[in-house]
Amino acid sequence: MKIIDFHTHIYPGKIAEKATQATGEFYHITPACNGTAEALLSAGKKAGISKFVLLPVATKPDQVRHINQFIRDEVTAHQEFYGFGTLHPDCEKKLDEVEFILQSGLQGIKLHPDTQRFDTDDRRLYEVFDYIQGKIPLLVHCGDKRFDYSHPRRLKKIIRDFPHLQVIAAHLGGWSLFEEAFEILKDTRCFLDISSTMMFLPPEQVENYIHGYGAERILFGTDFPLWSPEKEVQSFQKLHLTERELKQIAFENALTILE
């Protein structure tokens, strides 16, 4: 079965180990892999994954252009990669950066409110949300019981305020807040990925959320390099889902967004 991994992170080789470890420390876990492009391709091949969506994060505004250039170059170099761009609310010319993302052939924007330290519904980004409506999707890290930045209720506000914006909520809409997220987002139109969920929930609960949201809204993701792609694929394939549901989540829903 074809598999598209809709949630991955890579870093330039010289900082990959440091960046990967820093992410692990933020979540108090030991990353399973090294966050280089080569490691992702190798681990993905072993897991049976054929395509990967790269989701960068800039924790400072002066990092944004450099990171977007890096992702652009990696997508150009590897046919297996799709790339999203990053933004930061403190960028002075945000729409110029959006244009760079569009002109570079990147296919969406990723935000991580918890590590970037801003609220998902920060008004500084409203011009961006309005500008990209109907152009490219927005993928947002959602949920962390330690913070309020990425609470799913904030994403629901964005979905309400920008009816033509395609939104993807990471981690079933609320990492560590799965049930609360479900009650908030179940009746919205957003997509949701299942990265960083299957190791925190029993399989039957993951299945219940998939059925509650609807399999047509769910995207497979591993959150590489935090977790092993091979183990994530194995966990996914063990879920009690129909063949149709497995295909929708593994690649069909992703293709409706990416192609």
N, C-alpha and C positions, 0 to 999 in steps of 0.2 A: 504493500500500500504506500502510495506517495505521502510524504510528510513534509510540511512547511513549518519550521520553528519560528513563530511570530514574536519571540521575546528573547533576544540575545544581546550580549555586550562584549565588545572587544576593545583593546587599547593598543597604542603603538608599542612595539617590542621593548623599547628601553624603559618604559614605565609600566608594562603590563603586570608584572609581579606585584609591584607596590600598589597599583590601583586595585588589583584584585583583592589583595589582603586588606586594604582600607575598606572596601565594600563588605568583606566578611566581618570585619570588626564592627562596622555600623550595625550589622544584624546579629552579632554575637554567634557567628557560625564559622566553620572552616570551609573555605571554598573547595569544590571538588576538582576544579581544573585551573589551568593557567589561561589567562584571558587574552591570548593572541589569536589572530586570524587563523594561523596554522593549526593551533590546538582546537579551535572550533570546527574547522573543516575535518580534521582527523577524528575527533570525537563524534561529530555528526555522521560521518560516513559509517562508522562502526554501529551507530544507532539506527541507520537506515533513513536518515534525514537528508533531503536533497536540496532544500533551499532554506535560507536563514534571513530573518529581518534584524538588522543591526539597530540598536536603540541607544544612542549616546546621551550623556548628561553632562552639562557644563555647570560646575558649581560656582564659577565666577564669570562675569560678563565678558572679560577679555579672553576667555577660553573659547567662546562660541565659534568664531570664524575658523580657528585652527582645528577644532574638533569636526566641524562640518566639512572642511577640506579633507581631513583624514578619512572620514566616512565616504565621501565622494570618491576618493582615490581607491579605497578598498573595494567599493562596488564596481568601479571600472576594471580593477585587476582580477576580480573573481566573479564569474557568471553565476555562482551559487548565492550571491548576496543581493538582497534588497536593502536600501538604507533609508532611515529616517534622519532628520536633522534635529539639532538641539537649539533651544533659545533660553534666554534668561530675562526676567522682568526688568533688570537694571540696564539692559542694552539701550544705548541712546537712540539707535536707528533700527528698531525691531523690524519694520516692514522691509527695509533694505536687506536685512538678513533673511527674511522670508523669501524675497526675490532670489537671493543667492541659492537658497535651498531648492526653489523651483527650477531655476536655470541649471542647477547641478544634476537634475534628474532624480533627486531624492524624493521619496514618495509619502512623506508624512512628517509630523513633528512629535517629538517625545518630550514630556515634562515629568520631572520627579520632584514634586513639591517638598517632600521631607528632606532630601539631601540638598535641594536648592534653597530651602528655607523661605518659602512664600506660600500663600494660600492658593489653592487651585483656582478659586474665583477672584483672584486679585484683579482689580480693575485696570491695572497697568497692561494686562494682556488682552483686554477686550478688543482692542483694535486688531490684534493678531487673529483672534478667533473669528471676528467678522470678515477679515480679509481672506482667510483660507476656506471659508464656507463654500462648498461646491468645488473646491480645488483639490485639497489633500486632507487626509484624516489627522486627527489629534489623538495620540495615545498617552494616557496619564497613569502614572503609578497611583494606586488607590489603597488607602488603609494602612494604619499603623497605630496601635492602641497607645503608643507612647506620645503621639503628636496629634494635632488637629489640622495641620496643613492640608493633608490629602484625604480628609474624611469624605466618604462617598456623598454626603449631602451637598458638599461643595461642587462635586461633579454634576450632580443632578441640576443644580442651578445653571451651570454652563449649558447642559443639554436643553434646558427650558429656554434660556435666553438666546440661543443660536440654533434655531430649528433646522437649518440646512447644513450644520456642521456634523461630519461623520466622526463619532467619538468611540474610542476603544478604552475600556476600563481594565487595567492590568489586575492580575491576581484575583479573578472572580469579583472584582469591584471593591474588595476591601480586605487586604491581607491582615490577618489577626482580628478582623471584624466581619467575618464572612456572613454571619446571619443578619447582622445589622445592615450590611451592604445589600443583601438580598431583598430585605424589606423596602429599602430605599430605591433600588435600581430595577427591580423585577418588571415594573410596568413602563420602563423607558425604552428607547429605541437603540441604545448603545450595544456595541459588541463587547465581549469580555474574553480575556485570555485566562488560561488555567495554569500559568507559570507560578511557581512557589505556592502551590496549593495542595498537591497530592501527598506531600510528605507531612502536612499538618492536619489533614482530615482523613477519616476512615473512608474507604472506597465508596461505601453506600451513601455517604453524605455528599461526596463529589458528584455521584450519579444523581442524587436528588436535586442538587443545585443546577446541574446541566439540564435536567428535565424541567425544573422550575423556570429557568430563564428561556429554555428552548435551545436545542442543539444548533439551530440555524444562526445563533448569536455567539457561539463559542469558538475560540481559536486555541490551537495547541501552542504551548510555549514552554521552554525549559528554564529560562532565567540563567543560561550559561553566562559566566563560569561558576556560579554558585553551586549548581547541581550537575550531576552527570547526565548528559543527554540519553545515554543508553538506559539508565535506570528510569528516567522520566518516560521514555517511550514504552518500556516494559510495564510501568504502572498504568499508563494510559491504555495499553492494549488489554490489560486485565479487567478494565471496567466493564460492567455488564451493560453494554450499549449495543444497539443494532448496527449492522454493517453500514446502513445509511448514515446513522449518527456518527460513527467512527470516521467515515469519509468526509462528512461535513466539517468536523472539527479538525481533522488531520490536514486538509488542504483546500476543500471546496470553498469554505467561507473566506479563507485567506485570499483566494484568487479573485473573489468578488471585490475585494478592497484593493488588491495590488495590480490587477490587470484589467 
